[in-house]
Amino acid sequence: SLKGRRYLIVMDDVWNAEAWNDVRRCFPNDNNGSRVMVTSRILKVARFISPLNAPHVMRFLTVDESWKLLQEKLCGLDSRLCCDDEMGW
């Protein structure tokens, strides 16, 4: 159903090349600007999926960075607005 249409597909956390092989045929290349973006923790998988493009390697967040990000997503940029004793924040 994507044939002839423009699309953006995001596949998050692909763990093996077989998973990509199972779905890639579903994404036709009609040269119309469609894109498939894939994330993977495994560099070998990223290189298999797109051998001509260098993967963008990111570091994992620290525990403190992860906690801050969660608070920002739940409470907005000023996490003090929703932090209370009941939540243990």
N, C-alpha and C positions, 0 to 999 in steps of 0.2 A: 504493500500500500504506500510505500515511500517513493516508488518509481515516479520520476518527473516532478517530485516535490522537493522543496528546500527544507532541510532539517538540521537540528543540532542535537546530537545524542551525547550524553555524559554517562560513561560506565565507570563506577567507582570501585576501587579496590579489587582489580582483577588479579587472581592468584596464579593462573597458569595459562599457557599458550593455547591449550585445548579449548578453554572457555571462549577466547577470542575467535578461534577458528569456527566454533559452533554458531556464532552470531554474525560474523562479518559479512556473510553473504546476504544478510537482511538489509544491508546499507548500500544501495546502488550508488555508483559514482556517475552522476549525470553532468558533471562539470558545471554545476549551478551554484557553487559556493557552500554546499552542505558540508558539515563537519562532524566527526566523531572524536570526542575527547575521552581519553582513558587514563585512569590513575591506577597505580600499582605500587606496592611496597617492594616489589621484587624487580631489580634492575634488569635482569635477564628477560623477564616478561615484557617490560617496556621496550627493550631493544628489539625483541622479536616482533612486536606489534608494529613498530615504526623504525625499521633498520636505517633509514636514510636521515632521520632526525634525532639529534641528541636529546635524551630525556632531561627534563628539568628536575633536578634532585633537590628535595627539601629535607630539612632536618625534622625530627620529632619534637613536639613541644615538651617543655619540662612540666613537672607536676604543677608548679605555680602558674606557668603560662596557660596550661589547660584549665585550671580553676578560674583564672581571670577571664578567659574566653567564655567559659560557661556562664559566669556571672554577667558578663556583658550581653550575651545572647538572651538570657532570661530577664535581665533588669534594665537593659539599655547601657549607655556609656557610663552613667553614674550609678554604679552597683550599690552605692549606699542607700539608694531610694527603696530598695526592696530587701535589704538585709535586716533580719530581726532575730531575736533570741529563739523563737519557735523553730526557725529553719536551721539554727545552729551555725549561721553565717556570722 
